[in-house]
């Protein structure tokens, strides 16, 4: 399984960004892709919707009920940015709508470095920790440890 961080360029400038922690822990099992509206990433465009999930709020109740985490998923795309940036990335990238969506529900953020803009919002590292834990990935505990240290 590979985690693709589709990252807003401003996120890379912030010391409070957690995408870098995900990349540090997962190394070759993750990639940071800087989002561009006019030049979409060839790597993201090449991913198959058959084995890729986009972690983003579902657009409809039907979509939410159909999508779950399965062993057949090889790629997970996480939009890395503030809620406003993530919405912009999603809305200005029609190719993202071709991927099945997965929405994390019922998990409260513990992130302290920035004020969360939405009650349901998780930072990028928390999303990755959730997914790695669900998949029983061996790096889940390492990422949780690094995030906890970073978040103090």
N, C-alpha and C positions, 0 to 999 in steps of 0.2 A: 504494500500500500504506500502511495506517495501523497504527500500533502503539498498542494500548490497554494502559495500565498499570493493572491492577486492584490498587490499593494499600491495604495495611493502614494505618489512621490513625496508628499508632505509627511507621511508617516515615518519615512526613513530618517527624517531630520530630527525627530522627537526622541529625547532620552527615555520617555515614558512608553515608547512602543514595545510591544511584546512579541511581535513577529520575529525579531532577531533572536529571541530566546528559543523559539520553536526551531528555527534554522540551526542554531548552535547545537541543540540537543539531537535533532534528527539527522543532521548533516545531509548525506546524499538521499535520504528519504523525504526531503522537502526541497522546494525551490521557492525563492522570492522572485516574483515576476512584477516588474513595475508596470502598472496599468497605463495604457495610452488609448485615448478615444480614437485617434486617427490611425494608429498602427497597432492593432491587436496582436497579442503574442501568438506566434506560430505554434508554440508548444501547447498553449491552451486550445487553440483552434483544432489541433490534431487529436485532442482527447475524444474518445467515443462516449456518447451519452449512455451507452449500454453498460459501462463499468465505471462511471464517474458520477459523483454527487457534488452539488453545489450547496454549501451550508449558507442558507439565506432564508428569511421568513417565507413560508409558503404563500402563494397567491390565493389559494382557495382551499376550502375544507376538504374537497375531494382529493386534491393533490397531497394534502397533509396525510390523509389516511392511506394513501397508496405507497408512500415512500418510507422505507425503513432501512436500517443499516443491515447489509447482507454481506456474506463472505465474498460475493462476486464483485465487490467494489474494489477497484485497483487504484483509483484516483479520487481525491477529495479536494475541492476548491474552497478556500476560505477567503472572503473579501476582507482585506486588512486595511482598516481605516476607521475614522469616526463614523457614526451612523449617517451623517450627512454625506460624507465621502462615499460610503458603501452604497447608499441609495443612488448617488450620481453614477458610480461605476456600473451598478446593475442596470439602471435605466438607459445609460448610453452605450451599453454593450449587448446588442440583441442576441449574440451568440450564447450568452450566459443563460438565456431563457430556454435554450434547447436541452439543458442538463436537468435531470430530476433534482428537486430541492429537498433538503433535509433541514428541519427546524428543531432546534434544541428548546425544549419547554420545561418549565418547572425547576430551573436551576438559577439560583441567585448569585450574582457576581460578588466576589470578594476583593476585586481590584480597587486599590486605594490611590494610585498615582494620578488618576484623572477622575473627574466627576462623570459618572455614567449618564448619558443623555436619555436613556430609556430604562425603565425598571427591569425589563427583560434582557437588557444588553449584557453580553459577556465580552471580555477582551479576547484578542486573538489567541493568546496562550491558553485561556480557559476553554475556548472552543476546542483547541487541539487536545488538551488534557481530557476533556469529555470524550472525544472521538477515540483517542488512543486507549482510554479505559474501557470503553464499550467493545473495542476490538481486542482487548487483552494484550495490547502491544507492550513489549518489555520496556519501552522508553517512557511509558506513562508516569511511572513513579519518579524518574529522573527529571522529567519536565515539570512535574508538580513541585518537586524540591527546588528547582531553579526558579520557578515562578514565585514560590513562597518567599524565598530569599530576596528576590528582586522587589517584591511587593511590600516589604517591611519598611 
